[in-house]
Amino acid sequence: MERERVGITPKSWTTDMHHGILHLGKRWYVVSAQLDEEGHAEGVRLDGPFENEAAAEAKARQSGDPKR
């Protein structure tokens, strides 16, 4: 059964904790959120800033999401 995409969450995200990276200005951040079965985000968290994309990617991988 395919679920409809909700908000800006990627279709590949499932009901688990997910981490992504975000570039704002000259800094990089890690965005984390717990998605429920309906695709709603709870416990959204922004970590950073990180000096570069590689550092943010490393933090996202360290946070335990095997997809990053």
C-alpha positions in Angstrom: 0.0 0.0 0.0 1.6 3.3 -1.1 1.1 6.2 1.3 0.6 9.8 0.1 3.5 12.1 0.8 2.9 14.5 3.7 4.5 18.0 3.8 8.1 18.1 2.6 9.1 14.7 3.9 10.8 12.5 1.3 8.8 9.5 0.1 11.6 7.2 1.2 11.3 8.1 4.9 9.4 5.6 7.0 8.1 5.7 10.6 11.4 6.0 12.3 13.9 8.6 13.3 15.4 10.3 10.3 18.3 12.7 9.8 19.1 15.1 6.9 21.4 18.0 6.3 20.4 21.6 5.7 22.5 24.4 4.4 21.6 27.9 5.8 23.8 30.8 5.0 27.4 29.7 5.3 26.8 26.9 7.8 25.5 23.3 7.7 23.0 21.8 10.1 21.6 18.3 10.8 17.8 18.0 11.0 16.4 15.1 12.9 12.7 14.1 13.2 10.6 11.1 14.3 7.9 10.4 11.7 4.7 8.7 12.7 2.7 6.3 10.4 0.8 9.2 8.8 4.1 11.1 8.0 3.8 13.8 10.6 7.1 14.9 12.1 7.5 14.9 15.9 10.5 15.8 18.0 12.1 17.8 15.3 15.6 18.8 16.2 18.3 21.1 14.6 21.9 20.4 15.5 24.8 22.5 14.5 26.1 24.6 13.0 28.9 22.6 11.3 31.7 24.2 9.3 31.1 22.2 6.2 28.9 19.6 4.5 31.3 16.7 5.3 31.1 17.5 9.0 27.3 17.6 8.9 27.1 14.4 6.9 29.4 12.7 9.4 27.1 13.8 12.3 24.0 12.6 10.4 25.6 9.2 9.9 26.8 9.1 13.6 23.2 9.7 14.7 22.3 6.3 13.5 20.4 6.7 10.2 21.8 4.1 7.8 20.3 5.9 4.9 22.7 8.9 5.2 
